[in-house]
Amino acid sequence: MTIRLGVVMDPIAGLNYKKDSTLALLWAAQDRGWELHYLEQQDLFLRDGNARANTRGLRVHRDAARWFELGEPRELALGELDVVLMRKDPPFNNEYIYSTYILEAGARDGCLVINDPQSLRDCNEKLFATRFPQCCPPLLVSRNAAQLREFQREHGDVIFKPLDSMGGTLIFRVRDGDPNISVILETLTANGATTIMAQRYIPAIVDGDKRILMIDGEPAPYALARIPAAGETRGNLAAGGTGEARALSERDRWICDEVGPALRARGLVFVGLDVIGDYLTEINVTSPTCIREIDKAHGLDIGASVIAAIDARLGR
């Protein structure tokens, strides 16, 4: 029986052909003989409690000039699909949350949703990492300026960042004597209305912020170290960092062993761990990237490994 896979994603025409990880997943599914169905977030809806979507058949190609073909629009129940990949990029806002409720209704009708919709809601990418304090640097989550200032005084060199950003946006490094600490905290906390995270600065960022891809609780054999540009604190590729694929260290594997069982239990089949030096800093569950860069460097097919893990969850 042919597996029918739906993918919720940003507009396919606007993706970066050379780097997009969703495209790698779709190639792998199509290579396996699966039938692909394309939809965007606004195509999901509920009718009388039944999760449905406006979809289009999809074919993907390994051709930078013509990487996709879409079929005619068709409405179907999510329960008619075997699998739905939720690959919509953040922002993680109310619309994203509403989409997870619709996907959860589809799961009740028999569709396997990757990643699990409840876990997408529950596992904030920065806060979820704090469930593993043995893996993390010293940190504080608060909106209280006095507490945040005290944390900075205690550690001297810290990072302040929002809980809902991506791509390195609104990340500030603050050291002793920084005259801008007041305005930074006022901006990030919206004058005490918004909770943020403070982390002790990790000097090993100069060697890269490693993205480790986890496939049903097990790590891919290589990570992508995202190395900051000169004069930058952030290694994110979106912030100008450069990527270098590296084998996992013993410490990396220990972190994966600590986190992996919880990911598997929560239905988080494809996840990106962010590790700086010896420390876990974030757990990316919404739409992890870096497949293509690691594949290219080491001749892997991580997309095929993810699809194989999904196939195993289907019990085939």
One Martini backbone bead per residue (centre of mass of N, CA, C, O) as a GRO file, in nm:
protein
  316
    1MET     BB    1   0.096   0.037   0.023
    2THR     BB    2   0.064   0.365  -0.019
    3ILE     BB    3   0.206   0.637   0.115
    4ARG     BB    4   0.060   0.929   0.266
    5LEU     BB    5   0.205   1.259   0.243
    6GLY     BB    6   0.202   1.546   0.435
    7VAL     BB    7   0.295   1.904   0.401
    8VAL     BB    8   0.375   2.164   0.622
    9MET     BB    9   0.463   2.480   0.472
   10ASP     BB   10   0.625   2.692   0.321
   11PRO     BB   11   0.658   2.829   0.038
   12ILE     BB   12   0.811   2.646  -0.210
   13ALA     BB   13   0.909   2.878  -0.403
   14GLY     BB   14   1.090   3.020  -0.148
   15LEU     BB   15   1.303   2.828  -0.122
   16ASN     BB   16   1.626   2.694  -0.059
   17TYR     BB   17   1.757   2.469  -0.259
   18LYS     BB   18   2.053   2.424  -0.127
   19LYS     BB   19   1.930   2.404   0.203
   20ASP     BB   20   1.666   2.255   0.227
   21SER     BB   21   1.527   2.015   0.443
   22THR     BB   22   1.246   1.949   0.337
   23LEU     BB   23   1.339   1.855   0.060
   24ALA     BB   24   1.497   1.609   0.163
   25LEU     BB   25   1.248   1.464   0.278
   26LEU     BB   26   1.086   1.449   0.011
   27TRP     BB   27   1.281   1.289  -0.155
   28ALA     BB   28   1.285   1.040   0.032
   29ALA     BB   29   0.983   0.973   0.013
   30GLN     BB   30   0.969   0.945  -0.295
   31ASP     BB   31   1.189   0.723  -0.320
   32ARG     BB   32   0.986   0.527  -0.145
   33GLY     BB   33   0.687   0.582  -0.290
   34TRP     BB   34   0.553   0.825  -0.190
   35GLU     BB   35   0.277   1.034  -0.146
   36LEU     BB   36   0.238   1.379  -0.214
   37HIS     BB   37   0.123   1.660   0.001
   38TYR     BB   38   0.039   2.003  -0.025
   39LEU     BB   39   0.066   2.255   0.245
   40GLU     BB   40  -0.047   2.524   0.420
   41GLN     BB   41  -0.147   2.664   0.703
   42GLN     BB   42  -0.421   2.788   0.574
   43ASP     BB   43  -0.529   2.484   0.483
   44LEU     BB   44  -0.624   2.442   0.760
   45PHE     BB   45  -0.920   2.267   0.904
   46LEU     BB   46  -1.239   2.269   1.072
   47ARG     BB   47  -1.522   2.028   1.055
   48ASP     BB   48  -1.702   1.913   1.291
   49GLY     BB   49  -1.409   1.805   1.416
   50ASN     BB   50  -1.276   1.779   1.131
   51ALA     BB   51  -0.978   1.730   0.984
   52ARG     BB   52  -0.865   1.952   0.725
   53ALA     BB   53  -0.756   2.007   0.370
   54ASN     BB   54  -0.592   2.199   0.129
   55THR     BB   55  -0.456   2.034  -0.148
   56ARG     BB   56  -0.155   1.922  -0.332
   57GLY     BB   57   0.005   1.766  -0.542
   58LEU     BB   58   0.352   1.629  -0.528
   59ARG     BB   59   0.663   1.701  -0.696
   60VAL     BB   60   1.013   1.626  -0.674
   61HIS     BB   61   1.338   1.774  -0.761
   62ARG     BB   62   1.690   1.760  -0.870
   63ASP     BB   63   1.633   2.090  -0.960
   64ALA     BB   64   1.702   2.426  -0.957
   65ALA     BB   65   1.484   2.502  -1.195
   66ARG     BB   66   1.286   2.232  -1.101
   67TRP     BB   67   1.167   2.123  -0.783
   68PHE     BB   68   0.848   2.145  -0.864
   69GLU     BB   69   0.509   1.999  -0.859
   70LEU     BB   70   0.165   2.084  -0.896
   71GLY     BB   71  -0.147   2.006  -0.849
   72GLU     BB   72  -0.461   1.988  -0.792
   73PRO     BB   73  -0.694   2.086  -0.599
   74ARG     BB   74  -0.774   1.933  -0.267
   75GLU     BB   75  -1.000   1.797  -0.048
   76LEU     BB   76  -0.915   1.660   0.283
   77ALA     BB   77  -0.868   1.437   0.522
   78LEU     BB   78  -0.623   1.368   0.743
   79GLY     BB   79  -0.710   1.062   0.775
   80GLU     BB   80  -0.613   0.997   0.468
   81LEU     BB   81  -0.346   1.019   0.593
   82ASP     BB   82  -0.052   0.885   0.729
   83VAL     BB   83   0.125   1.158   0.705
   84VAL     BB   84   0.250   1.456   0.883
   85LEU     BB   85   0.451   1.732   0.817
   86MET     BB   86   0.573   1.980   1.038
   87ARG     BB   87   0.738   2.267   0.851
   88LYS     BB   88   0.683   2.527   0.996
   89ASP     BB   89   0.804   2.811   1.055
   90PRO     BB   90   0.864   3.038   1.240
   91PRO     BB   91   0.648   3.170   1.429
   92PHE     BB   92   0.537   3.105   1.765
   93ASN     BB   93   0.208   3.139   1.751
   94ASN     BB   94  -0.124   3.121   1.752
   95GLU     BB   95  -0.140   2.992   1.471
   96TYR     BB   96   0.039   2.756   1.539
   97ILE     BB   97  -0.133   2.643   1.766
   98TYR     BB   98  -0.389   2.596   1.601
   99SER     BB   99  -0.255   2.389   1.412
  100THR     BB  100  -0.203   2.173   1.632
  101TYR     BB  101  -0.501   2.114   1.687
  102ILE     BB  102  -0.568   2.010   1.406
  103LEU     BB  103  -0.351   1.789   1.400
  104GLU     BB  104  -0.461   1.639   1.647
  105ALA     BB  105  -0.725   1.560   1.512
  106GLY     BB  106  -0.585   1.394   1.291
  107ALA     BB  107  -0.456   1.189   1.486
  108ARG     BB  108  -0.730   1.074   1.589
  109ASP     BB  109  -0.784   0.975   1.274
  110GLY     BB  110  -0.474   0.828   1.211
  111CYS     BB  111  -0.253   1.040   1.190
  112LEU     BB  112   0.086   1.094   1.157
  113VAL     BB  113   0.259   1.338   1.348
  114ILE     BB  114   0.548   1.540   1.242
  115ASN     BB  115   0.553   1.647   1.509
  116ASP     BB  116   0.403   1.631   1.788
  117PRO     BB  117   0.167   1.859   1.869
  118GLN     BB  118   0.191   1.875   2.178
  119SER     BB  119   0.503   1.903   2.179
  120LEU     BB  120   0.512   2.167   2.024
  121ARG     BB  121   0.372   2.321   2.257
  122ASP     BB  122   0.546   2.226   2.517
  123CYS     BB  123   0.845   2.270   2.355
  124ASN     BB  124   1.023   2.502   2.410
  125GLU     BB  125   1.334   2.560   2.274
  126LYS     BB  126   1.450   2.680   2.549
  127LEU     BB  127   1.296   2.547   2.793
  128PHE     BB  128   1.338   2.242   2.737
  129ALA     BB  129   1.643   2.238   2.814
  130THR     BB  130   1.586   2.274   3.133
  131ARG     BB  131   1.526   1.957   3.180
  132PHE     BB  132   1.867   1.951   3.145
  133PRO     BB  133   2.079   2.074   3.369
  134GLN     BB  134   2.334   1.883   3.321
  135CYS     BB  135   2.370   2.028   3.014
  136CYS     BB  136   2.371   2.321   3.116
  137PRO     BB  137   2.410   2.629   3.170
  138PRO     BB  138   2.385   2.885   3.342
  139LEU     BB  139   2.046   3.003   3.430
  140LEU     BB  140   1.767   3.235   3.350
  141VAL     BB  141   1.408   3.276   3.406
  142SER     BB  142   1.280   3.607   3.341
  143ARG     BB  143   1.127   3.956   3.406
  144ASN     BB  144   1.326   4.049   3.627
  145ALA     BB  145   1.558   4.289   3.640
  146ALA     BB  146   1.702   4.229   3.908
  147GLN     BB  147   1.763   3.931   3.851
  148LEU     BB  148   1.918   3.976   3.584
  149ARG     BB  149   2.138   4.155   3.705
  150GLU     BB  150   2.242   3.952   3.914
  151PHE     BB  151   2.330   3.741   3.710
  152GLN     BB  152   2.541   3.921   3.574
  153ARG     BB  153   2.714   3.976   3.826
  154GLU     BB  154   2.784   3.677   3.884
  155HIS     BB  155   2.903   3.613   3.567
  156GLY     BB  156   2.962   3.892   3.382
  157ASP     BB  157   2.903   3.697   3.117
  158VAL     BB  158   2.616   3.736   2.905
  159ILE     BB  159   2.301   3.614   2.781
  160PHE     BB  160   2.028   3.767   2.612
  161LYS     BB  161   1.693   3.620   2.542
  162PRO     BB  162   1.439   3.517   2.388
  163LEU     BB  163   1.178   3.255   2.373
  164ASP     BB  164   1.066   3.329   2.043
  165SER     BB  165   1.315   3.300   1.866
  166MET     BB  166   1.518   3.314   1.558
  167GLY     BB  167   1.832   3.327   1.404
  168GLY     BB  168   1.956   3.531   1.638
  169THR     BB  169   1.746   3.716   1.742
  170LEU     BB  170   1.781   3.923   2.007
  171ILE     BB  171   2.090   3.888   2.089
  172PHE     BB  172   2.271   3.954   2.399
  173ARG     BB  173   2.579   4.080   2.511
  174VAL     BB  174   2.685   4.106   2.863
  175ARG     BB  175   2.900   4.309   3.055
  176ASP     BB  176   3.077   4.460   3.259
  177GLY     BB  177   2.972   4.798   3.227
  178ASP     BB  178   2.730   4.804   3.053
  179PRO     BB  179   2.532   5.079   2.948
  180ASN     BB  180   2.285   4.889   2.804
  181ILE     BB  181   2.125   4.707   3.006
  182SER     BB  182   1.861   4.858   3.046
  183VAL     BB  183   1.759   4.865   2.748
  184ILE     BB  184   1.772   4.564   2.699
  185LEU     BB  185   1.568   4.479   2.920
  186GLU     BB  186   1.336   4.659   2.833
  187THR     BB  187   1.307   4.536   2.550
  188LEU     BB  188   1.284   4.225   2.610
  189THR     BB  189   1.057   4.269   2.857
  190ALA     BB  190   0.870   4.505   2.824
  191ASN     BB  191   0.893   4.624   3.110
  192GLY     BB  192   0.817   4.326   3.255
  193ALA     BB  193   0.611   4.150   3.049
  194THR     BB  194   0.859   3.960   2.950
  195THR     BB  195   1.003   3.661   2.921
  196ILE     BB  196   1.343   3.552   2.967
  197MET     BB  197   1.687   3.467   2.891
  198ALA     BB  198   1.974   3.369   3.085
  199GLN     BB  199   2.324   3.318   3.002
  200ARG     BB  200   2.614   3.202   3.023
  201TYR     BB  201   2.886   3.261   2.868
  202ILE     BB  202   3.041   3.079   2.589
  203PRO     BB  203   3.353   3.080   2.456
  204ALA     BB  204   3.314   2.832   2.245
  205ILE     BB  205   3.169   2.990   2.012
  206VAL     BB  206   3.424   3.031   1.829
  207ASP     BB  207   3.389   2.708   1.739
  208GLY     BB  208   3.078   2.684   1.763
  209ASP     BB  209   2.736   2.606   1.689
  210LYS     BB  210   2.596   2.305   1.736
  211ARG     BB  211   2.416   2.089   1.514
  212ILE     BB  212   2.213   1.823   1.627
  213LEU     BB  213   2.068   1.547   1.481
  214MET     BB  214   1.758   1.391   1.568
  215ILE     BB  215   1.647   1.038   1.532
  216ASP     BB  216   1.451   0.905   1.737
  217GLY     BB  217   1.691   0.971   1.970
  218GLU     BB  218   1.920   0.976   1.745
  219PRO     BB  219   2.223   1.057   1.618
  220ALA     BB  220   2.389   1.194   1.398
  221PRO     BB  221   2.736   1.165   1.321
  222TYR     BB  222   2.699   1.475   1.249
  223ALA     BB  223   2.773   1.814   1.283
  224LEU     BB  224   2.694   2.168   1.271
  225ALA     BB  225   2.921   2.419   1.278
  226ARG     BB  226   2.847   2.753   1.374
  227ILE     BB  227   3.044   3.020   1.278
  228PRO     BB  228   3.129   3.314   1.360
  229ALA     BB  229   3.174   3.608   1.272
  230ALA     BB  230   3.356   3.864   1.287
  231GLY     BB  231   3.248   4.012   1.590
  232GLU     BB  232   3.059   3.779   1.671
  233THR     BB  233   2.829   3.584   1.877
  234ARG     BB  234   2.675   3.452   1.644
  235GLY     BB  235   2.631   3.136   1.454
  236ASN     BB  236   2.412   3.178   1.279
  237LEU     BB  237   2.345   3.167   0.949
  238ALA     BB  238   2.142   3.415   0.952
  239ALA     BB  239   2.400   3.587   1.100
  240GLY     BB  240   2.673   3.489   0.917
  241GLY     BB  241   2.750   3.215   0.949
  242THR     BB  242   2.951   2.921   0.930
  243GLY     BB  243   2.979   2.589   0.805
  244GLU     BB  244   3.091   2.280   0.991
  245ALA     BB  245   3.146   1.954   0.968
  246ARG     BB  246   3.127   1.724   1.256
  247ALA     BB  247   3.213   1.516   1.475
  248LEU     BB  248   3.124   1.374   1.753
  249SER     BB  249   3.160   1.399   2.074
  250GLU     BB  250   3.149   1.265   2.378
  251ARG     BB  251   2.970   1.490   2.495
  252ASP     BB  252   2.757   1.492   2.279
  253ARG     BB  253   2.664   1.196   2.329
  254TRP     BB  254   2.575   1.241   2.617
  255ILE     BB  255   2.354   1.443   2.558
  256CYS     BB  256   2.192   1.256   2.373
  257ASP     BB  257   2.140   1.041   2.596
  258GLU     BB  258   1.979   1.235   2.784
  259VAL     BB  259   1.754   1.331   2.562
  260GLY     BB  260   1.641   1.107   2.369
  261PRO     BB  261   1.412   0.960   2.534
  262ALA     BB  262   1.225   1.213   2.551
  263LEU     BB  263   1.179   1.246   2.252
  264ARG     BB  264   1.057   0.970   2.191
  265ALA     BB  265   0.817   0.987   2.400
  266ARG     BB  266   0.706   1.269   2.246
  267GLY     BB  267   0.728   1.246   1.923
  268LEU     BB  268   1.032   1.352   1.850
  269VAL     BB  269   1.182   1.269   1.556
  270PHE     BB  270   1.280   1.572   1.462
  271VAL     BB  271   1.582   1.719   1.592
  272GLY     BB  272   1.763   2.011   1.727
  273LEU     BB  273   2.068   2.047   1.875
  274ASP     BB  274   2.224   2.295   2.078
  275VAL     BB  275   2.589   2.323   2.098
  276ILE     BB  276   2.822   2.470   2.332
  277GLY     BB  277   3.061   2.295   2.374
  278ASP     BB  278   2.933   2.142   2.677
  279TYR     BB  279   2.643   2.283   2.594
  280LEU     BB  280   2.310   2.304   2.620
  281THR     BB  281   2.076   2.554   2.470
  282GLU     BB  282   1.885   2.396   2.255
  283ILE     BB  283   1.553   2.269   2.129
  284ASN     BB  284   1.459   2.186   1.805
  285VAL     BB  285   1.109   2.113   1.692
  286THR     BB  286   0.978   2.250   1.441
  287SER     BB  287   1.232   2.316   1.195
  288PRO     BB  288   1.486   2.161   1.129
  289THR     BB  289   1.819   2.197   1.017
  290CYS     BB  290   2.121   2.094   0.815
  291ILE     BB  291   2.115   1.852   0.623
  292ARG     BB  292   2.263   1.945   0.360
  293GLU     BB  293   2.542   2.015   0.479
  294ILE     BB  294   2.607   1.734   0.595
  295ASP     BB  295   2.566   1.564   0.345
  296LYS     BB  296   2.780   1.706   0.166
  297ALA     BB  297   3.034   1.654   0.354
  298HIS     BB  298   2.954   1.308   0.405
  299GLY     BB  299   2.749   1.144   0.221
  300LEU     BB  300   2.463   1.165   0.319
  301ASP     BB  301   2.101   1.063   0.423
  302ILE     BB  302   1.903   1.199   0.646
  303GLY     BB  303   1.626   1.193   0.521
  304ALA     BB  304   1.612   0.881   0.500
  305SER     BB  305   1.632   0.833   0.807
  306VAL     BB  306   1.372   0.978   0.884
  307ILE     BB  307   1.176   0.815   0.706
  308ALA     BB  308   1.245   0.542   0.834
  309ALA     BB  309   1.143   0.620   1.118
  310ILE     BB  310   0.853   0.670   1.031
  311ASP     BB  311   0.799   0.391   0.915
  312ALA     BB  312   0.838   0.247   1.187
  313ARG     BB  313   0.594   0.395   1.325
  314LEU     BB  314   0.386   0.259   1.120
  315GLY     BB  315   0.468  -0.061   1.115
  316ARG     BB  316   0.646  -0.163   0.841
   0.00000   0.00000   0.00000
